[in-house]
């Protein structure tokens, strides 16, 4: 079978680990991954931020790496992709205002294609109105949005993930091992044609 093609939609001040780690891990596992950002072209980069948990009431934020995009958002057709990844960070806050982003997310969800979102990535899912009736994890500060969108908020450990059909979500980057493993399982089921609708 040919390698599955995965689309990653990201943007400036995306969370560093939540972008770099899944991008590299999925490539290492043999998937094709196109990372795109609205308004930017292949070869350009997005700034990342590092969110850390250092004992304060909320996460701290520091400047991260520059992450190089390898595809152009304006040129992509969601129908050409088998799955979608939505990293967290601050990017989802403004990406959810982009109609083309929401249309792309709606395509993946309506076609029952595998979708993985982590941390604040749930803000894009809620804006796209695609999680009603689903169980969704996200950074705890996103819980009100998840519930207002008609989903059940999965109150799980920070290093855990939850799968609901085609959708794999997690609260933050400490969940990468669980999140990526569950997403890989959903991708494998989809390739075998056994992903439940």
WOZISUL-V901492 format. One record per residue. N is the residue number from 0. RES is the residue in one small letter. PHI is phi as a letter, one per 20 degrees, with the letter a starting at -180 (none if undefined). Layout:
[[N:RES:PHI] [N:RES:PHI]]
This chain:
[[0:x:none] [1:x:f] [2:x:f] [3:x:f] [4:x:e] [5:x:d] [6:x:d] [7:x:d] [8:x:d] [9:x:c] [10:x:a] [11:x:g] [12:x:m] [13:x:f] [14:x:f] [15:x:g] [16:x:f] [17:x:f] [18:x:d] [19:x:f] [20:x:f] [21:x:f] [22:x:g] [23:x:f] [24:x:f] [25:x:f] [26:x:f] [27:x:f] [28:x:e] [29:x:n] [30:x:e] [31:x:e] [32:x:c] [33:x:d] [34:x:e] [35:x:c] [36:x:b] [37:x:g] [38:x:n] [39:x:c] [40:x:d] [41:x:g] [42:x:n] [43:x:e] [44:x:c] [45:x:d] [46:x:f] [47:x:d] [48:x:c] [49:x:d] [50:x:e] [51:x:c] [52:x:d] [53:x:c] [54:x:n] [55:x:e] [56:x:f] [57:x:b] [58:x:f] [59:x:e] [60:x:c] [61:x:c] [62:x:f] [63:x:d] [64:x:e] [65:x:e] [66:x:d] [67:x:e] [68:x:f] [69:x:d] [70:x:b] [71:x:d] [72:x:g] [73:x:f] [74:x:e] [75:x:e] [76:x:c] [77:x:g] [78:x:f] [79:x:e] [80:x:d] [81:x:e] [82:x:b] [83:x:c] [84:x:c] [85:x:c] [86:x:f] [87:x:e] [88:x:n] [89:x:e] [90:x:g] [91:x:g] [92:x:g] [93:x:e] [94:x:f] [95:x:f] [96:x:e] [97:x:e] [98:x:g] [99:x:f] [100:x:f] [101:x:f] [102:x:f] [103:x:f] [104:x:f] [105:x:f] [106:x:g] [107:x:f] [108:x:f] [109:x:f] [110:x:e] [111:x:l] [112:x:e] [113:x:g] [114:x:c] [115:x:c] [116:x:c] [117:x:c] [118:x:l] [119:x:f] [120:x:g] [121:x:f] [122:x:f] [123:x:f] [124:x:f] [125:x:f] [126:x:f] [127:x:f] [128:x:l] [129:x:c] [130:x:d] [131:x:g] [132:x:n] [133:x:e] [134:x:d] [135:x:c] [136:x:e] [137:x:a] [138:x:g] [139:x:g] [140:x:f] [141:x:e] [142:x:g] [143:x:g] [144:x:f] [145:x:g] [146:x:f] [147:x:f] [148:x:e] [149:x:n] [150:x:d] [151:x:e] [152:x:f] [153:x:e] [154:x:e] [155:x:d] [156:x:f] [157:x:f] [158:x:d] [159:x:d] [160:x:c] [161:x:c] [162:x:d] [163:x:c] [164:x:m] [165:x:e] [166:x:d] [167:x:d] [168:x:c] [169:x:b] [170:x:f] [171:x:a] [172:x:g] [173:x:g] [174:x:e] [175:x:g] [176:x:g] [177:x:f] [178:x:f] [179:x:f] [180:x:f] [181:x:f] [182:x:f] [183:x:g] [184:x:f] [185:x:f] [186:x:f] [187:x:f] [188:x:f] [189:x:f] [190:x:f] [191:x:e] [192:x:m] [193:x:d] [194:x:f] [195:x:f] [196:x:f]]
